[in-house]
Amino acid sequence: MAVALGATAMFGAAQASGGSGSYDVAAFVWPAYHPEPRWAELGIFKAGKGEWQNVWEAVPKWEGHRQPLKPLWGYENEADPKVAAKKIDAAVAHGVNVFIYDWYWYGGHPFLEDALDKGFLGAPNNGKMKFFIMWANHDVNNGWDNTVAEKSYTDFIWRGTVSMDEFRALVSRWINLYFKRPNYYRIQGKPVLMVYDVPNFVKGLGGVENAAEAVRYLRTACADAGLGGAHFMACDYGLKPNVAKAVGIDSATIYNLVHWASPKGNPDYAVWAKAAARRFDVALNELKPAAFFAHASVGWDQNPRYPPGKAVPTVLNSTPAKFEVALRRAKDWTDRNVPPGLPKLVTINSWNEWTEGSYLEPDQHFGFGYLEAIRRVFLPETTK
């Protein structure tokens, strides 16, 4: 998410290696499973393995609740290039050919960069797949602290907003560290920047007009760097169509279907995923002329981020078979709705959101089941 940018390859690796040679399957990566020093600023994960600590400390909240989740590969340090290399091989073998790394910046400093900078980009085989970044510019509360039952949505520890001057500095950082790399994901030849919280982006810059100016600056800076401009992708999370158009987004997708379909009442996965996918058409029509890229999520369960005795709404009964239905729905929608000249991009939540119950990485319960579902849908010729 191939190095060559010819007429058939400019949109990403999957168009050379996908099931019919035409799909880019992009999994979000939550880069929280390594010893990031800034965890200490939040007072959490003192064991030194990042959010793996929430995974192994989780407990069942009701009879039949499958917790703690147990990764097949153990609690590995994702900032280790050898670990990242194994993940890359597994992803590509099953049809995931793009990683979208959540990327953070708080208080003038990066946060959780090492998983990408040292792990993925340090892996000798990283050229096998594309990558791009999603600037996860949301505010930070005590949501990752599994000792806190009631999360605060008024008192924030870190703010994700930035000024125009700081945004210009971020653009320079992105260009120099990522956008110029041969395996950085491009759409129509332009490097893709995804922004998670467009309303927060607008807020920090002081309004829609300033945000539109910032997007124009991004495109100009990338053009001046010889990159042909930039493709600005939004997450359809609290995104108002008039704001999306005024800011000038090129496309949108979603991070997790939970943004569109509530987990209240603990719905069955099949019902929940189908209900959320009805919004694909709505998003496509609301956001025109911007494109929309379909999405499939593995599930939703944030209980590992809460203490024993505190249960929160959860999507129940996710299985690889049900996930495969959601994948085929996203693939079929893509075939019908993505116009010529744009990649057949499908986003997936996620590679490793273990504490949100939405991960492709193999575990001790389903093994490689969710990855095999992707392979059956997008690489059927390799499925035995």
N, C-alpha and C positions, 0 to 999 in steps of 0.2 A: 503493500500500500502503500520495461524491463528497461532496462537502462536506456535502450534505444527508444527514440521518440518518433518512429516512423508512423505512417498512416494507420497501421493496424495495431500498433503497440502503445500509442501515446496515452492511453487511458489506464494502464496498469497491467500487472503481471497476469491477472486471471484471463485477460483476453487472449493470452497465448497458451494458458494452461488450464482454464476452467473447463467444466463439463462439456460445454459445446464451444469452448474457446471464446466465451463472451461475457463472463460474469466476474465481478470483483466482489469478493466476500470479505468484509472488513469487520474485525472484532475489536471492540473497545478493550483497552488494557487499563486496569486500576493499579498504578505503580506503587503500591503501599507495602509490599512484602520484602522490605530490606531495612537495614539499620540507618534510617534517615535521622541525622542529628536533631532536626527541628521538631521531632516528636516530643523532645524534652520541653519545648516551649508550651506544649499543650498538656504536659504532665501525664502522658500515656505511653503504653508499650515499653515499659522499663526492661522487659526481658531481652530487648535488642533485636527482635525479629519483625518489627513493624506490626501490621494488623493480623499477622498469623496468630498473635496472642488472643485476639477476639475469637478466632476460629476454634482454637483448642480449648478455650475457657467456656465455650457455649454449652448450655444445658437444654434438655427438652423442656418445652413449656406446656405440653399436653401429651396425653397418651398417643403414641405413634409419631410424635414429632421427631424427625430424623436430625438430631444434633447430639454431639458435635459432628460436623462434617469432617471427613478424613481424606485429605489429598493422597492420591496414589503415589505421587512422587515425594511426599513428605513436605516439611515446612522449609522450602528452599529459598535461598537468597537470590531474588530475581536480578540483582545488580551484578551477579557473577556471569561473565560471558559464557562459561560452559553451560550454566543453567539455561541462559537465554537461547543458546544454540540448540539445545534439546527441544525447547518450546517451539522454535522456528521450524525445525524438522517435522514435528508433530502437526503443527498448524498446516504447513504446506501440503503434507501428505494427505490431509483430510479436506482440502479445498479452501482453507482460510489463507488468503494470499495477501492480506493487508492487516496491519495492526494500527489502530487509532489510539495513540497514547494520551491519556488524560495528562494535561500539563498545567502546573500551578505556579503562581507568583504572588507572594504576600509580603507586605512591608518592605518592598524594595529588594527582595531576595527570592531565588527559586526555591521550590519545595518539591521533593520526590523526583528530581531529575535523573538520579543515578540509574534507575531501572532502564531508562532509555539511553542515556549517555554512555554508561559503563557496561550495562547488560546487553541490550539489543545491538547498539552500534559497535560494541566491542566484540560481538560474536563474529567468528570468521565466516559464518554462512549467512549473514544478514542480507546479503544481496539476493537471496532467494525470494525475498518478498518485499513489498512496498510498506511504507509507514507514513502516517501524517499525525499531526498533533491536534487535539481538541483543547483549547484554552479553557480549563475548568475554573472560570472566574467567579464562582459562587462564594458567598461569605461562609465563614467557618464558625460553627457553634460547638457544643459539646457532644455532637452526634456520634463521634467515633469512640467516646468514652463509655465502656460497658458497665461502669459503676453508677451511671446517671440514668434514672428511670424517666424523668421528665425533661425532655430536651428544650432548651431555650431558643425561641425564634425572635427574640428581641435583643438579647445581649450576645453580641458576637465577639469572638476572640480575635479573628482576622477578618479583614474586609477584602473582597475581590475586586473592588473598583480601582481604577487607575486614572490619572490625569492624562492630558494629551501628551505632555512631555514624556511621561513614563511609558505611554503606549508607543511612542516613537522609538524609545530605547528597546522595548520588547520586540518591535519589528526588526530592528537591527540584529538583535540576538537570534531571532528565528531564522533570518536570512543566513547568517553566518554559521549557525550551528546545524541547521536542518534543511532549509529550503534548497540549498545548492547541492545537496547530496543526490547522486544519480538514482537512488531508490526511493526518493521522496515522492509521494503520490501526487499526480497532477490530473487535472481535468482540463481538456482542451489546451494542453501544454502548460498550464499554469499551476503552481503549487497551491495546495488546498490548506486553508486555515479554517478550522471549525471553532466556533465560540459557543460555549454551553449556555450561558445566561446573558442573552442579548439585552433584556431589560436592565441588568446590572451594568453592562457595558455602556448603555445609554446614560444611566444614572451617573456613573463616574465621570463621564465626559461632559456632563452638564446639559444634556438634551439631545434630541434626535438630529438636529442640524450638525452639531459637533461630532456626533457618532458617524454621520455620513461623511464628514470631512476626514475622520480617522480612517474609514474604509478606503476613501480615495487616496489617502496617504499611503496606506498599505499597498495598494495596486501600483502606485507610482514608484515607490521605493523598490518593489520587486521588479518592475520594468527597468528601472535604472540599474539594477544589479544583473541585468541580462536574463531575467527569468520569465519575461513575457507578460508580466502582471501577476495577479493573484486571484484565486477563486475563494470567495468568502461564503462559507457554509454555516448555517445556524442550526442550533438545536431547537426544535419546535416545543419549547418548554416555557410557558408564559409568554409566548411570542404572538403579539398582535399583528394581524396582516398589514395594517396601515404603517406600523413601525417598521416591519420587515421591508416593505417597499421603500419607505423613506430613507432607511439606512442603506439600502442597496444590496441586499443579500443576493447571491447567485443561486443558492440551493439550500435545502434543509433536510434533516432527517430527525430521528428521535433517539434519545439515549437509552431509555427503557420504556416499555409499553405502560408501565405504572403511571407515567405522566399523563396518560390518556384514559386509563381504566383503573379505577380505585380498587385496592385490595380489601376494602371494608367488607365484612361478611365472610372473609376467607373463601373466595370463589375458587372453583375448580379451574385448573390451568387452561383447559380447552375452551371453556366459556369465556374466560378473561381475555385470552389472546385473540379470539375471534371478535369479541366486542371492540377491543382496541383497534384492530386492523380495519374496522369500518371507517376510521378517520383518515386512512390513506387518501381516499378520494377527496375528503373535505380539505385536507392540507394542500393537496395538489391544486385545487381550485382557488383556495384562499390566497395562496402565496404566488400565484402567477404574476409576472412572467418567470419567477424563479422556479427551478426544478425541485421535485421532491423525490427522495430515495427511500424505498421501503425498508422495513426493519422487522427483525424477530428477536424476542427476548427468551432466555432460558427459563426465567421465573422471577420470583420476588419473595424474600424472607429476610427482614432486617433484625430478627430476634437476637442474633449473636452480638448486636451492639447495645443490648439492654440487659440489665441484671436479672438474676433468677427472681421469679415471681412477677415479672413484668412481661406480659405477652402483647405483641403488636400484630395488626392485621397482616395476613400472609396469603399468598397464592398457593393453593394446595395441589398436590398430585401432578406435579410436572414430571414427565418421563421423556426419554429420547423419542419414543413413538409420537407423542403429542407435539413435541417440539418439531419433529419432521413435518407434521401437518402445517404448523405455522411457517416453517421455511418454504414449503411449496406454495403456500398462499402468497408470501412475499415475492417469491420468484415469478409466479404467474402474473401478479400485479405489475412487476417490473417489466415483463415481456409486453404487456399491453400498454404501458404508460410512459416508459422512458423514450424520449424521441431520439431519432438518429443524431449522431454527433456527440451524445453524452454516454458515459459508461453505464453499463448495467450493474450498478452498485447496490448491494444489499448490506446494511449494517446489522451487527449482531451484538446484543448485550448478553454476556460479554465473555472475554477470555478468562477472567479470573475474579469476578465480584463474589467471592466466597461469603462475605458477610452481608450480601444482599440476595443470596440464594440464586444467583444467575451466573453460572460459570460453565465454560466448555472444557476446562482442564479436567483430566481424568481423576475420578475419586474411587474410593474402595467400595462404593455401592453400585454404580453404573459403569465403572471402568471408563472406556473410551466411548461410551454410548452416544453422548451428545455430538462428539466429533464425527462418529460414524454416520449420524443422521445428516450432517452437512455433506459428507462425502457421497452418500446415496443420492442427495438432491443435486449437488453441483459437480461431482466427479463420478457419475454413474458407470463410466467405462472402467474405473479402477475398483469398483465394488465387486467383491467375490459373491 
